[in-house]
Amino acid sequence: METLVAFLPYIQIVISILLIISILLQQTGSDLGGAFGGGDSGSVKYTRRGFEKTLFRASIVLGILFVLSALLSLTL
């Protein structure tokens, strides 16, 4: 148990860095014109495929792992 307590902050750092990277690599789908009322990208149906779908699922899993590790660090 003491080794888990010792390594938990490092595990959280690694998970958070991976989570940040997976979120930043995702395509936003909004362009600059959409910020000013231009661009009509909201009406187009868009499905994730391939690597983008993998990044999306990885970010969900990493987010869950980060929350679980934070709750674990609170209880220990």
C-alpha positions as CSV (number, residue, x, y, z in Angstrom):
1,M,0.0,0.0,0.0
2,E,2.9,2.4,0.7
3,T,4.3,1.9,-2.7
4,L,0.9,2.8,-4.3
5,V,0.8,6.0,-2.2
6,A,4.4,6.8,-3.3
7,F,3.7,6.3,-7.0
8,L,0.2,7.7,-7.2
9,P,1.2,11.3,-7.9
10,Y,3.5,10.2,-10.7
11,I,0.7,8.0,-12.2
12,Q,-1.6,11.0,-12.1
13,I,1.0,13.2,-13.8
14,V,1.4,10.7,-16.6
15,I,-2.3,10.2,-17.0
16,S,-2.9,14.0,-17.1
17,I,-0.2,14.5,-19.7
18,L,-1.7,11.8,-21.9
19,L,-5.2,13.2,-21.5
20,I,-4.0,16.7,-22.5
21,I,-2.3,15.3,-25.6
22,S,-5.3,13.2,-26.6
23,I,-7.6,16.2,-26.3
24,L,-5.3,18.5,-28.2
25,L,-4.8,16.1,-31.1
26,Q,-8.6,15.9,-31.7
27,Q,-10.1,17.8,-34.6
28,T,-12.4,20.6,-33.4
29,G,-14.6,20.8,-36.5
30,S,-15.2,24.6,-36.0
31,D,-13.5,27.2,-38.2
32,L,-12.8,30.8,-37.6
33,G,-15.9,31.9,-39.6
34,G,-18.1,30.1,-37.1
35,A,-16.9,32.4,-34.3
36,F,-18.3,35.4,-36.1
37,G,-21.6,34.0,-37.3
38,G,-20.3,32.8,-40.6
39,G,-19.5,29.1,-41.4
40,D,-22.3,26.6,-41.4
41,S,-20.4,23.6,-40.1
42,G,-23.1,22.7,-37.5
43,S,-25.6,21.4,-40.0
44,V,-23.3,18.8,-41.4
45,K,-23.4,15.3,-39.8
46,Y,-19.9,14.3,-38.8
47,T,-18.8,10.8,-37.7
48,R,-15.5,9.9,-36.3
49,R,-13.5,7.2,-38.1
50,G,-10.1,5.6,-37.7
51,F,-7.5,7.3,-35.6
52,E,-9.9,10.1,-34.6
53,K,-12.3,7.6,-33.1
54,T,-9.4,6.0,-31.3
55,L,-8.3,9.3,-29.9
56,F,-11.9,10.1,-28.8
57,R,-12.2,6.8,-26.9
58,A,-8.7,7.1,-25.4
59,S,-9.6,10.5,-24.0
60,I,-12.7,9.1,-22.4
61,V,-10.8,6.2,-20.9
62,L,-8.0,8.5,-19.7
63,G,-10.5,10.9,-18.2
64,I,-12.1,8.1,-16.2
65,L,-8.7,6.8,-15.1
66,F,-7.7,10.3,-13.9
67,V,-10.9,10.7,-11.9
68,L,-10.5,7.3,-10.3
69,S,-6.9,8.0,-9.4
70,A,-7.9,11.3,-7.9
71,L,-10.6,9.7,-5.8
72,L,-8.1,7.0,-4.8
73,S,-5.6,9.6,-3.7
74,L,-8.3,11.3,-1.6
75,T,-9.1,8.0,0.2
76,L,-5.5,7.0,0.9
